[in-house]
Structures are given as structure tokens and as C-alpha cells.
Amino acid sequence: MATRRAKKPQAIPEIPERDDTFLDARNLLQYIMRERVDGSPEPTERQYDVCDAMQTAAWKVVFGEDREGYEPLPNHSQIIVEAPRGEGKSLIAQVIVCWALYWNPHLNVFTASASEGFAGQFSTAVLSYIRTLEPLTWLTPLDGGRESVLKFDVSCANVGQHPSMKALGISGQLAGCRGDLIVVDDVETDENSRTDQEREKGLSRMSEIMAKAGETGETLDEASSQEYDTLADEIKTVDGHITRLKAHEAFMVSKGTPVQAQSVQSQEGASAVRGGAIISVKSNLPKGTEFARYAKCLAAAHGSRSEALEIAKTHYPDMPRLHTVLKAAVAAGTTTDSTWAGALVDYQHFSGDFVEYLRPMTILGRLQLRNVPFNIRVPRQTSGVTGGFVGEGSPAPVNKPQFDNITHPWAKVACITVITDELARLSNPSAEALIRDDLANGIAQYLDKRLVDPAYPGVANTSPASLTNGVTPETST
């Protein structure tokens, strides 16, 4: 008999450093809508308010304390959100689940939907955001861990009886399900509930039956009598169910936390309602990675910018700045175009990002020096005053310091690395780090050598002399 060894689960990784921008779930809502939701790049004011109410209700579960500046909520607090169709209530609930696991991956989240199919859609959407959106990818379930359409464990979660997230339909096996955070999403449908409309439909049919009998002046036949009695019994059942629903609705309202409506007449007023915070999204990529991806896409396309752009869109769909840089070369500046320099912003960010990664790797970058601009005349002191002994009644010697000016011209260092076509086309963080580190190490070694080599006199209009050039060496004893 053949047996198959189960795949050994990976070790649970440590929780990485997270972006404080997403402490406010509204920032994550904006980010996800911009990156994943077609045709709706910016949440509405109502969506921001709903998201804020949801995160306030879940705050104590996620962080273990009440939200600062908000009225404390009781333990096991509930919130009911009612809004017209199309307002994105399910999307916001999915965002709240991602936000809760982002800040506390040890949580157990349980979600209930109208059916198992809807539950699967809810869970699949959450898992899709985790897998594809860069700030959430560290939550991706580990190989060999618990993962299916309706339940999964995030990567840094503690292993336990209950998964990080479990989704079920309202008619499923709910007994035994546990959750620190419970999300109930649109569980009432025509199939699992009785409504006022159904009651009115039954009454209308009963009236038709009696009207027809009145027109003919006859009593109801057996079929009509049976239909009428059946409808009467169903309406009695519906009346009882509606009474129970209204009582349950009143109970849930009494337990919920109301969202205070605030009237706003302008965009500034709406921002004030949300706390006046400026919503922004910052990249948490390691320094130099964007430049490495830029170089890798160009290498894979053999220098063709149009092909490099398509490669970037395929491998890095969530990096619009990289797409912008690869679209076309920046045209030369003119005196008639007041906005031409705007296209240079992304280039400056890429180069500056790489320089920040490179600087601490060099001797010059680690020295505590005063920075001055290039091609600017800077005065320097070449000699100072000297003192001396003065006899009684003798005049003190007078002397003066000497100054001149020096200009620091700019110089450029270039480095070319050769990589295989397979490495250039490999969309893998280790490949990007390899290219970035190879470029940075090559430049750092060259700069350090030229900085301290006493035999390097420099080349006019190309490179400066080393710091030790022209000094008289002294042998230590």
C-alpha cells in the first residue's frame, strides 16, 4: 500500500513592521478601492462613515483597548449598518476583516452570509486582497497550513482549533463556531425569510378567489376552498414571523451603536467629519527595490521601453509610478511649458530611493560632513591668525586670516551589471534584491577605492582626486 507524506508546515514567521497609515481602516478602504475596484477609485462620504463606525466597534477586539477620542463601547458590542444596495457594505466588511488581521493576526474572525455561495465569495475576496495587495501579502497563508474556500489561517497566526477566518452560510452548521470578531453580511433573502410583500400577495389572491365566487353566486369548489384555506394558514404564519422579526429588530437596535449623521456642504466639511486626516498611502518596499524593478524590466525587454512597460504591468500591477516612468522618455525642458519638470518627479524618486540605499554602504556616506550644493562657489579659510608673547609696553602683533573660494563640480559614477534573461524575467523578491545589491555593491566598492587611494590624482572635468592624494605618508612606529 502506497502512502503519501503530508507536506511539513512552514515555521510561523514573526510579524513584520507595519505601516501606521493603515491604523485608520478608512485609509485601507481607499487603498483597496483604488487598486482593486473598477470604476470607483475614491470612497464616498457615506462609505467612509460606515467604515469608521465598523472599525470603532471592532477596535477593542483588535487592539485590546477603546479607541482614543471615542466614547467607550461595552464588551461584545454590536453595530448594525443599514444602507441602500450598491453602497458597498460587503466590500467595507471585507476591508474591516483585512484591517483586523493586519493589526492582530492572532484573531479568529467568523463571517456569516445568506448562503454558502455568498460566504465563499466573501472569503475569496478577503484572501484575494491578502495575496495581491502589497501591504497585506505578509498575511498570505503558509504552504501546508489550513486553507480552503471557506476558511484559512494567515501566516503569523497562532495555531489553534479555530482558523483565522471562517465563512459559512446562515443555513450551514453554525453550532460550535467561535470568533473574536463576528461579521454578519446580508443574511436575509427571499428564500430564507418571510416579508410583508409575500403577505400582501397572499391576501390579494384570497380576494380574487372570493370575488370570483361572488360573481357567479356560487360557493367555493373543493380546489378553491383548499387554496383559500392554505393561503389563510400561510398568512397567519407570516404574521407571526413578522412579529418576531420586528421584536428582534428592536432588540438589535437597542444593542447597536448609532452613527451620528453629520451634515456637510463641502469637501472640506466632509474631511472635518472624518477627523481632518489627510489620507495617504506609503510604500513599504525596501530602499532601492523600485529602481531594481525598473532596471529589471528594461533588461528583460532588451531596452525596449514599450515591452518593459508591458512586463511591469504584468509583474507589478500595483506600481503606477513604475508604469509612468516606463511609458516614455522625459522631453527636454522649455521656457514655454510651465509643467515640463513634473515628469521628472518619478525619476527623481527612483534615483533618490536607490541613493538612500547606497549611501550608508560607502565610507563617504558614513562620514559626518556638511553637505553643500554642486557647482556653487563656497568660501574657505586657508590660514588663520597666530598669537605670540608680548612684552610690557610692546604692541600686539596684527595679522589676518586668508580666504579663497572653491567650487565643487558634480561627477557621475556608472555601473553595468550583466544578468541572464531568465533572472530578468523572474518576478521574485530575491531576484530584485540580487540585482539591487549587485549594482549597489559595485558602485560602493568603486567609490571607496577612489576616495582613499593616494595614487589617484583625479581626472579634470570627470572625477575628483582622492582625499589622500598628494599627502606625505608617515610610517607608524
C-alpha positions in Angstrom: 0.0 0.0 0.0 1.4 3.4 -1.0 1.4 6.2 1.4 2.0 9.9 0.9 3.8 12.0 3.4 2.0 15.2 4.3 3.8 18.5 3.5 5.5 19.8 6.6 4.1 23.2 7.6 6.5 26.2 7.5 7.7 27.8 10.7 5.4 30.6 11.8 7.2 33.9 10.9 7.4 37.0 13.0 5.0 39.9 12.5 6.8 42.5 10.3 6.8 46.2 10.8 3.5 47.6 9.7 2.5 50.9 8.1 0.9 53.3 10.6 -1.1 54.8 7.8 -3.5 51.9 8.0 -4.2 52.4 11.7 -7.3 54.1 10.3 -9.2 51.5 8.3 -10.5 54.2 6.0 -7.1 54.5 4.6 -7.1 50.8 3.8 -10.6 51.1 2.3 -9.3 53.9 0.0 -6.2 51.9 -1.0 -8.2 48.7 -1.8 -10.8 50.6 -3.8 -8.1 52.4 -5.8 -6.2 49.2 -6.5 -9.0 46.6 -6.9 -12.4 48.1 -7.6 -13.0 49.2 -11.2 -14.9 52.4 -11.8 -14.8 53.6 -8.1 -11.4 55.0 -7.3 -12.5 57.0 -4.3 -14.9 56.0 -1.4 -17.9 58.1 -0.9 -18.5 60.1 2.3 -21.1 57.5 3.3 -18.7 54.7 2.8 -16.1 56.5 4.9 -18.6 56.9 7.7 -19.7 53.3 7.6 -16.1 52.1 7.6 -15.3 54.4 10.6 -18.3 53.1 12.5 -17.3 49.5 11.9 -13.6 50.0 12.9 -14.7 51.8 16.1 -16.9 48.8 17.0 -14.1 46.4 16.3 -11.3 48.5 17.8 -11.3 47.0 21.3 -11.3 43.4 19.9 -8.3 44.2 17.7 -6.2 46.4 20.0 -7.5 45.4 23.4 -8.5 49.0 24.4 -11.1 51.5 23.4 -10.4 53.9 20.5 -8.9 57.1 21.7 -11.2 60.1 21.4 -14.3 58.0 21.0 -17.0 57.0 23.5 -16.0 53.7 25.1 -18.1 50.7 24.0 -19.3 47.8 26.1 -17.7 44.4 25.7 -19.3 42.3 23.0 -20.6 45.4 21.3 -22.7 45.1 18.2 -23.3 47.5 15.3 -26.0 47.4 12.6 -25.3 49.0 9.3 -28.3 49.8 7.0 -27.7 51.4 3.6 -29.2 51.1 0.1 -27.9 48.5 -2.3 -24.8 49.5 -4.1 -23.2 51.3 -1.2 -20.5 48.6 -0.8 -21.4 47.3 2.6 -20.0 43.9 1.8 -16.8 45.4 0.5 -16.3 47.6 3.6 -16.9 44.5 5.8 -14.2 42.7 3.8 -11.8 45.6 4.3 -12.5 45.6 8.1 -11.6 41.9 8.2 -8.3 42.6 6.4 -7.7 45.5 8.7 -8.3 43.5 11.8 -6.0 40.7 10.7 -3.4 43.2 9.6 -3.1 44.6 13.1 -3.9 41.4 15.1 -3.1 38.2 13.0 -4.0 36.1 16.1 -7.7 37.0 15.9 -10.4 34.4 14.9 -12.8 36.1 12.5 -16.2 34.4 11.8 -18.4 35.6 8.9 -22.0 34.6 8.1 -23.7 35.2 4.7 -27.0 34.4 3.1 -25.8 31.1 1.6 -22.6 29.0 1.3 -22.0 30.5 -2.1 -22.1 34.1 -0.8 -19.9 33.0 2.1 -17.4 31.6 -0.3 -17.4 34.9 -2.3 -16.8 36.9 0.9 -13.9 34.7 2.0 -12.4 34.5 -1.5 -12.4 38.4 -1.8 -10.6 38.7 1.6 -8.0 36.1 0.6 -7.5 37.8 -2.8 -6.7 41.1 -1.2 -4.2 39.4 1.1 -2.5 37.6 -1.8 -2.3 40.5 -4.3 -2.1 43.8 -2.4 1.4 44.6 -1.3 0.7 45.8 2.3 -1.2 42.6 3.1 0.9 40.0 1.3 2.8 39.1 4.5 -0.5 37.6 5.8 -0.6 35.0 2.9 -1.3 31.5 4.3 1.8 29.3 4.6 2.3 26.3 2.4 0.9 23.2 4.2 -1.3 25.3 6.5 -5.0 25.4 6.9 -6.6 26.9 3.7 -9.8 26.3 1.8 -12.5 28.4 0.2 -14.4 28.9 3.5 -11.6 29.0 6.0 -7.9 29.8 6.2 -5.1 30.8 8.6 -2.9 33.8 8.0 0.9 33.4 8.1 1.7 34.8 11.5 -1.4 33.3 13.3 -1.1 31.1 16.4 -2.1 27.6 15.5 -5.4 26.7 17.3 -8.7 25.0 17.0 -10.4 27.8 15.1 -8.9 29.3 11.8 -8.0 33.0 11.4 -11.1 33.4 9.2 -14.1 31.1 8.7 -17.1 31.8 6.5 -20.5 30.0 6.5 -24.0 30.4 5.1 -26.7 31.2 7.5 -28.3 27.8 6.9 -24.9 25.9 7.5 -23.6 24.2 10.6 -23.2 27.2 12.9 -23.0 25.2 16.1 -19.5 25.3 17.6 -18.3 28.3 15.5 -16.3 30.8 17.5 -14.9 34.2 16.6 -13.3 37.2 18.3 -14.8 39.3 15.6 -18.2 38.2 14.0 -19.4 39.8 10.7 -22.9 39.0 9.5 -23.3 40.1 5.9 -26.7 40.3 4.2 -28.1 37.1 5.7 -31.8 37.8 4.9 -33.0 36.8 1.4 -36.3 35.9 -0.2 -35.5 32.2 0.3 -34.9 32.3 4.0 -37.3 35.0 5.2 -41.0 35.9 5.1 -41.8 39.5 4.1 -44.7 41.9 4.1 -44.8 41.7 0.3 -45.5 37.9 0.5 -48.3 38.6 2.9 -49.9 41.2 0.6 -49.6 38.8 -2.3 -51.5 36.1 -0.4 -54.2 38.5 0.7 -54.6 39.6 -2.9 -55.1 36.1 -4.1 -57.6 35.3 -1.4 -59.6 38.4 -2.5 -59.6 37.2 -6.1 -61.0 33.8 -5.1 -63.8 35.3 -3.1 -64.6 37.9 -5.8 -64.9 35.2 -8.4 -67.3 33.2 -6.2 -69.4 36.3 -5.7 -69.7 37.0 -9.4 -71.1 33.5 -10.1 -73.2 33.4 -6.9 -71.8 30.0 -6.0 -69.9 28.7 -3.1 -66.2 27.8 -3.4 -65.5 24.5 -5.0 -63.1 22.0 -3.3 -60.0 23.2 -5.1 -60.7 26.9 -4.4 -61.6 26.1 -0.8 -58.3 24.3 -0.3 -56.3 27.1 -1.9 -58.1 29.7 0.2 -57.5 27.8 3.5 -53.9 27.2 2.6 -53.3 30.9 1.9 -55.1 31.8 5.2 -52.8 29.5 7.1 -49.7 30.9 5.4 -50.7 34.4 6.2 -51.2 33.5 9.8 -47.7 32.0 9.8 -46.3 35.1 8.1 -48.0 37.4 10.6 -46.3 35.6 13.4 -42.9 35.6 11.7 -43.2 39.4 11.0 -44.0 40.0 14.7 -40.9 38.1 15.7 -38.7 39.9 13.1 -39.9 43.3 14.4 -39.2 42.3 18.0 -35.7 41.1 17.0 -35.1 44.2 15.0 -36.0 46.4 18.1 -33.6 44.3 20.3 -30.7 44.6 17.8 -31.2 48.4 17.5 -31.1 48.7 21.3 -27.8 46.9 21.4 -26.3 48.6 18.4 -24.2 51.8 18.4 -25.8 54.6 16.4 -23.8 56.5 13.9 -24.5 60.2 14.3 -25.3 61.8 11.0 -23.5 65.0 10.3 -24.4 67.4 7.5 -21.6 68.5 5.3 -21.9 71.0 2.4 -18.4 70.9 1.0 -15.3 68.6 0.6 -13.6 70.5 3.4 -16.5 69.8 5.7 -16.5 66.2 4.8 -12.9 65.9 5.7 -13.6 67.6 9.0 -16.3 65.0 9.8 -13.7 62.2 9.2 -11.3 63.9 11.7 -9.5 66.2 9.3 -6.9 63.5 8.5 -5.2 63.5 5.2 -5.5 60.1 3.6 -2.2 58.9 2.1 -0.7 55.6 1.2 3.0 55.0 1.6 5.1 52.2 0.1 6.8 49.8 2.5 9.2 48.4 -0.1 12.8 48.2 0.9 15.0 51.0 -0.3 16.3 50.6 -3.8 13.7 48.0 -4.8 11.8 50.3 -7.2 15.0 51.2 -9.0 15.9 47.5 -9.2 12.5 46.6 -10.7 12.9 49.5 -13.2 16.3 48.1 -14.3 15.0 44.5 -14.4 12.0 45.4 -16.6 14.3 47.2 -19.0 16.8 44.3 -19.1 14.0 41.8 -19.7 12.7 43.9 -22.6 16.3 44.3 -24.0 16.0 48.1 -23.8 12.6 48.4 -25.4 10.5 50.8 -23.2 7.2 49.6 -24.6 7.9 45.9 -23.9 9.3 46.9 -20.5 6.1 48.7 -19.7 4.0 45.6 -20.5 6.4 43.4 -18.3 6.0 45.9 -15.5 2.2 45.9 -15.8 2.2 42.1 -15.7 4.6 41.6 -12.8 3.9 44.8 -10.8 0.3 45.8 -11.5 0.2 47.9 -8.2 3.1 50.2 -9.1 1.7 53.1 -11.2 4.8 55.1 -10.7 6.9 52.4 -12.4 4.4 52.4 -15.3 4.7 56.2 -15.6 8.5 56.1 -15.8 8.5 53.4 -18.5 5.8 55.0 -20.7 8.1 57.4 -22.4 11.3 59.4 -22.1 11.0 62.9 -20.5 11.2 65.6 -23.1 13.7 68.4 -22.8 12.6 71.5 -20.7 11.5 74.6 -22.5 10.6 78.2 -21.3 7.1 77.8 -22.8 6.0 74.7 -20.8 5.5 75.5 -17.2 4.8 71.9 -16.2 7.5 70.0 -18.0 9.5 69.3 -14.9 6.6 67.4 -13.3 7.6 64.3 -15.4 10.9 64.3 -13.6 9.4 63.7 -10.2 9.1 59.9 -10.6 12.7 59.7 -12.0 14.0 61.7 -9.0 12.1 59.4 -6.6 13.6 56.3 -8.2 17.2 57.6 -8.2 16.8 59.1 -4.7 15.4 55.9 -3.4 18.4 54.0 -4.7 20.9 56.6 -3.4 19.4 56.4 0.1 20.0 52.6 0.0 23.6 53.1 -1.4 24.8 56.0 0.8 25.3 54.0 4.1 27.3 51.4 2.2 30.1 53.9 1.4 32.8 55.5 3.5 31.7 58.9 2.3 28.1 58.3 3.2 29.0 57.3 6.8 31.2 60.4 7.4 29.6 63.2 9.3 30.1 66.0 6.8 28.4 69.2 5.9 26.5 69.0 2.6 26.9 71.8 0.0 25.3 72.1 -3.4 27.2 71.2 -6.6 28.7 74.0 -8.9 28.4 76.6 -6.1 31.3 78.8 -5.0 31.9 78.1 -1.3 34.4 80.3 0.7 37.0 78.5 2.7 39.7 79.6 5.1 43.3 78.8 4.0 45.1 80.2 7.0 44.3 81.6 10.4 45.7 84.2 12.8 48.5 83.4 15.2 49.2 84.6 18.7 52.5 85.3 20.5 54.1 86.6 23.7 54.1 90.4 24.1 56.5 92.3 26.3 55.3 95.0 28.7 54.6 98.2 26.7 55.1 96.5 23.4 52.4 96.5 20.7 50.5 93.3 20.0 51.2 91.8 16.5 48.5 92.2 13.9 47.7 89.5 11.3 44.7 88.4 9.4 43.2 85.1 8.2 43.4 84.1 4.5 40.4 83.0 2.4 39.7 81.9 -1.1 36.8 80.2 -2.9 36.3 76.7 -4.1 33.7 75.2 -6.5 32.6 71.5 -6.1 31.7 70.3 -9.6 29.4 67.2 -9.9 30.7 63.9 -11.0 28.9 60.8 -12.2 29.5 57.1 -11.3 28.0 54.4 -13.5 27.8 50.7 -13.2 26.6 47.9 -15.6 25.6 44.5 -14.3 25.1 41.5 -16.6 22.2 39.1 -15.8 20.6 36.2 -17.6 17.3 36.6 -19.4 15.7 34.1 -17.0 16.7 36.2 -14.0 15.5 39.4 -15.6 12.0 37.9 -16.3 11.8 36.2 -12.8 9.2 38.1 -10.7 10.6 37.2 -7.3 11.8 39.5 -4.4 15.1 37.6 -4.2 15.8 38.3 -7.9 15.1 42.0 -7.3 17.3 42.1 -4.2 20.1 40.4 -6.2 20.1 43.0 -8.9 19.8 45.9 -6.5 22.7 44.6 -4.2 24.9 43.8 -7.2 24.6 47.4 -8.5 25.0 49.0 -5.1 28.0 46.9 -4.1 29.8 47.6 -7.4 29.3 51.4 -7.0 30.2 51.4 -3.3 33.4 49.5 -3.9 34.5 51.8 -6.6 33.7 55.0 -4.6 35.5 53.7 -1.6 38.6 52.9 -3.6 38.7 56.3 -5.3 38.1 58.1 -2.0 41.1 56.8 -0.2 43.6 55.8 -2.9 46.6 58.2 -2.5 47.7 57.4 -6.0 44.6 58.6 -7.7 45.0 62.3 -8.8 41.6 62.6 -10.4 40.6 63.5 -14.0 39.8 67.0 -15.0 36.0 67.6 -15.6 35.4 63.9 -14.9 36.2 62.8 -11.4 37.8 64.4 -8.2 41.1 63.4 -6.7 41.1 61.1 -3.6 41.1 62.6 -0.2 44.6 61.2 0.4 46.1 62.3 -2.9 49.3 64.4 -2.5 49.7 63.8 1.2 53.1 62.9 2.6 52.8 59.4 4.1 54.2 58.7 7.5 55.1 55.3 8.7 53.7 54.4 12.1 56.1 53.2 14.8 
